[in-house]
């Protein structure tokens, strides 16, 4: 296995870098934002349901780890969902177990991101991702898609976080 690339620079520091570095920099920004969604919130707050769906702040972080593993370990590396411990249904990736805590879920998300960096090392933008139901698709498309998904969920988390913080006053 190739050694993981260090995290890319932040997006604003990659203005003139190559396309791969820029895509990875945006992804790193989204990853850091997702991990930070829980900052300053209590265990009760991060579990609070404010919308009819399964979406909670901590559930979003847990789901983001699922997304990382689905795209890098399953779609890119070719492992099975069962091998990497993924639930059979995507909705279950939002469900919190009793023993899920802020620390455990964030640590798992960070571990998933580190695993993703290791799997991605050495791949070029035009490499084929051959283990996704959409295949074939390019590594470029995969990075764009994951950036879109992480950004979308980060936005959801920002709104939930804003509601939780507003409820304190």
N, C-alpha and C positions, 0 to 999 in steps of 0.2 A: 504494500500500500504506500502511496506517495505521501510524504509529510504534508500536513495541512498548510495552506497558505495562511499567513497572518491576516487578521481582519483588514479589509481594504480601508483606505482613508475615508473620511466622511465625504459625502457627496460634494459639499462646497469646497473641499480640498482637491477634488478630482476634475476640475473644470476643463482641463486640457489633456487629460489622460486618455488612453485608448478606451474603446467601447466596453471591453470586458471589465476593466478596472472601474469604469463609471457605473456599470450595472451592478457590480458587486458592492460598490460604495453606497449606492442607494439601498441595496438590500441590507447592508450593515446598519444604515440609519434606521430602517424599518425594524430590524431586529432589536436594536437598542430601545426604540420607542415602545415596542411591545413589552419588553422586559420592564420598562419604567412605568407601565400603566398602573402597577400595584403600589408604587412608591407612596408612602404616607397614608395608605389606606389600611384599615383593620381587616382581620380575617373575616369578620362578619360582613363588612362592606364589599369585599371582593367577591363574595358568594351571593350577594343580594340580587334578586331578579327584578329588573326594572322594565322589562319588555316581555311579551308573551312567549317568545322563543326560549331556547336553552341558553341564550347568550348572557353571560355574566363577565365581569372583568377577568376573574381568574380563569373562567372557562375559555375565554379568548386566548389567553396565554397558553393554556393546555392544548387548544386546537392548533395554535401556531406551531407547536412542537410536532404535532401530527402532520401538518403540512410540510414541514422541513423533512421529516422522515419519508413521507409519501413521495415527494419529488426527488430527493437525493438518493436515499437508500433503496427505494423500490423502483421508481421510474428510471433513474440514471444508473444505479449500480446493479439492479436486477434481482434484488432480494425480495422475498415474499412479504406481504404485510404481517403474517404471523411470525416470521423470523425476527422482525423488528418490533414486535409487541403492539401492533396497531389494532384498534377495534375493527370489527367487520363492517360496521355502519359508521359513516362519517359523523352523523349526529352524536354518536357516543363519544366522539373526541372532545365535545364540549361539556360532557357530564363530569361532575366532580365527585370523587370518592370521599368518604369520611376522613381518610388519612391525608388527603391533599391539603397542603398548606401553601401559603405564599412562597416560603423558602423552597419547598420541595418542587413545586410546579415551575418556578423560575429556574431552579437548578436544572431541572429536566429540559426546559426549553433551551437554556444555554448549552447543555450537553448535546442536544439535537443540532444546534447551530454549529457546534464544533465538529460534530460528525459530518455535517453537510459540507463544511469547508474541506475536510479531508477527502471526501468523495469527489468534490468538484476539482480538486487540485489536478492540474495537467489537462483539463478539458478546455477545448477551444469553442468559440461561439458557434461554429458550424458543425461541431460534433453532433452525431445523431443520438437522441434519447430513444432507446428502442424498447423500453419496458413499460410504457404507458399505454392506456387504452386508446389514446389518440395517435399512437405512433404510425409512421415516423414523424418526429418533430426535432427541431434543433435545440441545442443547449441554450442558444440565444432566446428562443421562444420560451423555454422553461424559465429562464431567469426573469424575463419580462412578466410572465404569468405570475410567478411567485412574488415579484415586486408588487404587482397589482393586488394580489390577494392579501399580502401583509399590509399594504397601505389601506385597503378597504377595512380590514379588521382593526387596524390601529385607529382609524376614524371612528369605528363603532365604539371602541374602548375609550377614546377621548370623550365622546358624548356621555357614555355611562359614568365615567369618572367625574365629569362636570356635574352630572345630576347627583352623584353621591356627595360630592363636596358641598354643593348648594344645600343639600338636606341637613348639613351640620349646623346651619345658622337659623 
